[in-house]
Amino acid sequence: MPLLLPKSHGITHEMSWSGRPGGTTWGTALPSHATVAHTEPTTPTQLIASTSFDSDWVVVRFHNNLNGATNTDSLVNIKVGAASSEVTIIPNLMAGWVSDTNAFCQYTFPLRIPAGSRISATHRSVRTGVNVYCFVELFGGNQSMHWTGTGVEAVGADTATSSGTAVTPGTTHEGTLTSIGTNTYEWGYVFPMTMGNTDTTMTAEITGFDIATGSTTGDVIPGLENFWSGSNTGEFQGHFPDGRYCRIPASTTLYLRAQYGGVAEARDYIIYGVY
């Protein structure tokens, strides 16, 4: 007989923003370096001064980082720790090519952040002196209901260009499986993201993509197929990837293939794993 888990009596909840909802500047502004592209600012921006409980689910959202006919690649590091002692716990989140709060980018991770933690972030970008707006939302109280990790690893990030690894999609057929990189830790949860472009303009497309452990069709990981995302000619993307529980052993080289509903256009990808 399967183990029956009791219904939860409730959850604890905390968020990094407040006030009246707004379209473009709601949340916390994370500035990119004032003068040097692709560089973290020296001082992280505080998001939450001290968390009030141990989290078991973390949501991060970004919005308002785009410009027409412009490359807006950005990567954000989420950090934990006192001022001047911050440690990155969620690295290199893609945060460019995003519109307002009606078309934001969202990440979800089953992640434990201990009570009393200060949460901050840094924003590196191809552009200097620009903001991306950030929301961090924490949930807790249900640690026994699902597996929860202690950190996130990013495979495929390119900090020298504030982007990911380019993958050329197929159209009428699946694209070629492209190596994204090799993980260091064993993962229990996988979250892929696509963002950015190989030029400064974006087509209006729907993209489907799959994750594999090798370069042949038989290497596609069951259950890690048919993620999808959309894009708009206004140079922003709509992000619909969902994270999925899946065990990925340490030292696994991960591949990704994509397929477009229309004209093929290479995009950048990063695969995130919770360990």
C-alpha positions in Angstrom: 0.0 0.0 0.0 1.5 3.4 -0.9 2.4 5.8 1.8 -0.3 8.4 2.3 0.9 11.9 2.9 -1.3 14.1 5.1 -2.9 17.2 3.8 -1.0 20.3 4.6 -2.5 22.6 7.2 -1.0 25.6 5.4 2.2 27.2 4.1 4.4 30.0 5.0 5.0 32.6 2.4 7.4 35.6 1.9 8.2 37.9 -1.0 10.7 40.6 -1.8 8.3 43.2 -3.1 5.2 45.1 -1.9 3.0 47.9 -2.8 0.5 48.6 -5.6 1.0 46.4 -8.7 2.7 48.1 -11.5 3.8 47.3 -15.1 7.4 48.4 -15.5 9.2 49.2 -12.2 7.5 46.9 -9.7 9.9 44.8 -7.7 13.6 45.5 -7.0 15.8 47.2 -9.6 19.0 45.2 -10.2 21.5 47.5 -12.0 24.2 46.1 -14.3 27.7 47.4 -14.0 27.9 51.1 -14.6 30.8 51.0 -17.1 32.0 47.4 -17.9 29.8 45.0 -19.8 29.5 41.3 -18.8 30.7 42.1 -15.2 29.0 41.7 -11.9 28.5 45.0 -9.9 30.8 45.2 -6.9 28.0 45.5 -4.4 25.0 43.1 -4.6 21.5 44.6 -4.3 19.5 43.4 -1.3 16.2 41.6 -1.9 15.2 40.3 1.5 17.0 41.4 4.7 16.3 38.3 6.7 14.1 35.3 5.7 11.6 34.4 8.3 11.5 30.6 7.7 13.2 27.7 6.0 12.1 27.7 2.4 11.3 24.6 0.4 10.2 26.3 -2.8 11.7 29.4 -4.5 10.3 31.5 -7.3 12.3 34.1 -9.1 10.8 36.5 -11.8 12.4 39.1 -14.0 10.8 41.9 -16.1 11.5 45.1 -18.0 14.8 44.4 -19.6 14.4 44.9 -23.4 14.9 47.4 -26.2 13.8 47.2 -29.8 16.4 45.9 -32.2 18.9 45.5 -29.4 20.8 42.7 -27.7 19.7 42.7 -24.1 21.4 39.5 -22.8 21.7 39.5 -19.0 22.6 37.0 -16.3 21.6 37.4 -12.6 23.2 35.6 -9.6 21.0 35.2 -6.5 23.1 35.2 -3.4 22.7 34.4 0.3 24.8 35.9 3.1 25.6 39.1 5.0 26.9 42.1 3.2 30.4 41.5 1.8 30.1 37.8 2.6 27.5 36.8 -0.1 27.6 33.4 -1.7 25.8 32.6 -4.9 23.1 30.0 -4.4 21.4 30.3 -7.8 23.8 31.2 -10.6 23.4 32.8 -14.0 19.7 33.1 -14.4 18.8 34.4 -17.9 17.2 37.8 -17.4 17.3 39.6 -20.7 14.8 40.0 -23.5 11.9 40.4 -21.0 9.0 42.8 -21.2 6.8 44.2 -18.4 4.9 42.3 -15.7 2.5 40.9 -18.3 5.4 39.0 -20.1 7.9 38.2 -17.4 10.4 35.4 -17.1 9.9 33.0 -14.2 12.0 30.3 -12.5 10.9 27.8 -9.9 13.2 25.6 -7.8 12.6 23.2 -4.8 15.3 24.9 -2.8 16.0 25.3 0.9 17.2 28.7 2.0 17.6 28.7 5.8 15.6 31.1 8.1 17.5 34.3 8.9 19.2 34.4 5.5 19.9 37.7 3.7 19.1 37.4 0.0 20.7 39.7 -2.6 21.5 39.6 -6.3 23.9 40.9 -9.0 23.1 41.6 -12.6 25.7 41.2 -15.4 24.7 42.4 -18.9 25.8 43.1 -22.4 24.6 46.6 -21.6 26.0 48.9 -18.9 24.0 50.9 -16.5 20.6 49.3 -17.1 18.2 47.7 -14.7 16.3 44.4 -14.7 13.5 44.2 -12.1 13.4 41.2 -9.9 10.8 39.4 -7.6 11.8 36.6 -5.2 9.1 34.6 -3.6 9.7 31.9 -0.9 7.4 29.2 0.3 7.8 26.8 3.2 6.1 24.7 5.8 5.9 21.5 3.6 9.4 20.1 3.7 8.2 16.6 4.0 5.9 16.8 0.9 8.6 16.9 -1.7 12.4 16.6 -2.2 14.2 19.9 -1.6 17.8 20.7 -2.6 20.4 23.1 -1.2 21.8 24.7 -4.3 21.4 25.3 -8.0 23.9 24.6 -10.8 23.8 26.2 -14.3 25.1 24.4 -17.3 25.7 26.3 -20.5 26.1 29.8 -19.2 28.6 32.1 -20.9 29.5 34.9 -18.5 31.8 36.5 -21.1 28.7 37.3 -23.2 26.1 37.4 -20.5 24.2 34.6 -22.3 23.9 30.9 -22.8 24.9 28.2 -25.4 23.5 28.8 -28.9 21.3 26.0 -30.4 20.1 26.1 -34.0 16.6 24.6 -34.2 15.0 22.4 -36.8 11.7 23.3 -38.5 9.9 20.4 -40.2 12.3 18.1 -38.3 13.9 18.1 -34.9 17.1 20.1 -34.7 20.6 18.6 -34.0 21.3 17.7 -30.4 23.8 20.2 -29.2 26.1 19.8 -26.2 25.3 22.4 -23.5 27.8 21.3 -20.9 28.5 18.9 -18.1 27.1 19.1 -14.6 29.2 18.8 -11.4 26.6 17.7 -8.9 23.8 15.0 -9.0 20.5 16.8 -9.7 17.1 16.0 -8.5 15.2 18.7 -10.4 15.8 20.2 -13.9 14.8 23.5 -15.3 15.8 24.6 -18.8 15.5 28.2 -20.1 16.0 29.8 -23.4 16.6 33.5 -24.0 18.5 35.8 -26.2 19.5 35.5 -29.8 22.5 35.5 -32.1 21.7 39.0 -33.4 19.7 42.0 -32.3 16.2 41.2 -33.6 13.8 38.4 -32.7 11.1 36.6 -34.7 7.7 35.6 -33.5 7.9 31.9 -33.0 7.0 29.0 -30.7 9.9 26.8 -29.7 9.8 23.3 -28.4 13.0 21.7 -26.9 14.2 18.4 -25.4 17.1 17.4 -23.1 19.4 14.4 -23.7 22.5 12.8 -22.4 24.0 12.3 -25.9 23.9 13.3 -29.5 21.5 10.7 -30.8 17.7 10.5 -30.6 17.8 7.5 -28.3 19.7 9.6 -25.7 16.7 12.0 -25.1 15.8 11.7 -21.4 12.2 10.4 -20.9 10.2 13.1 -19.2 12.5 15.9 -20.2 10.9 16.5 -23.5 8.6 19.1 -25.0 9.5 22.1 -23.0 8.4 25.2 -24.9 8.8 29.0 -25.1 7.5 31.8 -27.3 8.9 35.0 -28.7 7.7 38.3 -30.2 9.0 40.6 -32.9 9.3 43.3 -30.2 12.5 41.6 -29.1 11.0 39.8 -26.0 10.2 36.3 -25.2 7.3 34.6 -23.3 8.7 31.9 -21.1 6.7 28.7 -20.4 9.3 26.2 -19.3 8.4 24.2 -16.3 10.8 22.5 -13.9 10.6 18.7 -13.5 11.8 16.3 -11.0 14.4 14.0 -12.6 17.6 12.4 -11.3 20.6 13.4 -13.4 23.9 11.8 -12.2 26.9 14.0 -11.6 29.4 14.4 -14.5 26.6 14.0 -17.1 27.1 15.9 -20.4 23.8 17.3 -21.3 22.5 18.0 -24.8 19.5 20.0 -26.1 17.6 20.1 -29.4 15.0 22.5 -30.5 12.3 22.8 -33.1 10.5 25.9 -34.4 7.0 26.3 -35.7 8.3 28.7 -38.4 11.6 30.2 -39.6 14.6 28.7 -37.8 16.6 31.2 -35.6 19.4 30.2 -33.2 18.7 31.0 -29.6 20.7 30.6 -26.3 19.9 28.0 -23.7 21.0 27.2 -20.1 20.0 24.1 -18.2 19.6 24.5 -14.4 19.7 21.7 -11.9 18.9 21.6 -8.2 21.3 19.5 -6.1 
